[in-house]
Amino acid sequence: MVSKAASDAPSEAPQSAGSGKYLTSSVVGAAKILVVGPLGVGKTTLIGTVSEIKPLSTEAVMTQAGARVDTVVTGGKTTTTVALDFGRMTIDGDLVLYLFGTPGQQRFLPAWRDLAKGSLGALALVDTRDLEASFDALGNLEDLGLPFAVAVNVFPGSPLHSVDDLRAALDLLPGTPVVTCDARDPASSVRALIALVSHLIHIATETS
């Protein structure tokens, strides 16, 4: 859902997280943005880091049956998103992003596709320790025709790769933004979302 046709990339820092429960009177536009990626890649963390309201999270304890099929490269993960994560972030005081985090497992694809309805674009989080785990999420975005940016969430001990190598490994189109971030760091996470917004503005400008 988009209520504002933006023409210029955001140049100012967004409002800080926890700035208020209600939207400011300066807000004139809104966009629904998905945050996607495999299990354990940091979607819930990123939304919680940047959200200026108390985020909604549907984390549930993983059952023994679920743990047998839901593998993740980082050991010790005991919870998983079963419906969605939700947060809100305002950019430049006049554009608000409503952030919807999707479940990471492919078996939740029906819910995933419902969440995608009305979305302007998506931020796809990837982990270089297991790039193959991101293929399903990226494939879903391509099937939906939803533009996206890729954010490499840097974990301790993550292998470092050049942008060109990542593009090749993930089979990305040349114009797809690829950035690095730390989902625990507000400034880093905001930069990743601004890269996505700038990409969406560029696409809108080209097609207008």
C-alpha angles and dihedrals in degrees: 000000000000125000097173132055102216118207104182133045115254111264103178130070116264123247112283120259114271092025093139149320096246133054117258119246090247093069110109102161143036137195132192111226128186123217107204140172143113127304113295097011095122107263095135091044094051094049091047090049097054102030115114090201129052101282123236112233129180097196113158132183111264114245122224089253092051093046090058092061102028106074123179131182094232111073124224099041107148103170136056138187109257101179117002148311119231133194141150132228129179121212123202090348094278108063121063123197119207105205120207118187116204129214110264100223121091091224087071091060095119090058089041092057092048090054090051093062110111094008119143095204145321142247108220114204118206135184116215090211088070112015092163090066088067096057096089094052093046091047091051091053091050092048089053093046089234115154115231148174124222120231117191106214104213113222125183108280094014113155113249118231134176119252090247091054091048092050090052094045093048094038093232127175113252094250096052109112116236117194137161124234145166107229089207093059117079097207093047093047092047091052089055092052092046089053088056093047091049089051091051091049090051091052092048091049092050093050098043 
